[in-house]
Amino acid sequence: MKQILRTFALLLVLLAVVASCSKEEPDGKWDKMKWNDLSGLTKVDGVYIVPAQGGTYTFECENYTPWIDHCDYGYYDMAVHTSTHVYGEWFEVTIDGKKVIVTFQPLEDEAETRQLTVTVTAGDIFDTFRFEQRP
């Protein structure tokens, strides 16, 4: 009888181990980031158009708490940054919880067009915001 109980207990343990190893989603199959666009900016061909006077614009992630992976602007890649704050001469990006807050300074040169790309991540998931500030 003891042998049957030991065998039964061993089978239960093996079943528990096998069941605990299954995954609902394999690695790399994360849901896309879902955004509430609170910015009010117009988006043309995937690029947010920022007015010449600049301003502060907010995007809120519904399903992740993101951090900044990197920023590209002009001929420069990466400004002074941490995972929650990036700034350059004419822009600033801040993460506040689930919000991505992007601030642009006003254009000083009426012929100038500025471009900024902000990539955020939450581990194995990434999303990119593209901005163009026009006169």
Disulfide bonds with the S-S distance in Angstrom:
none
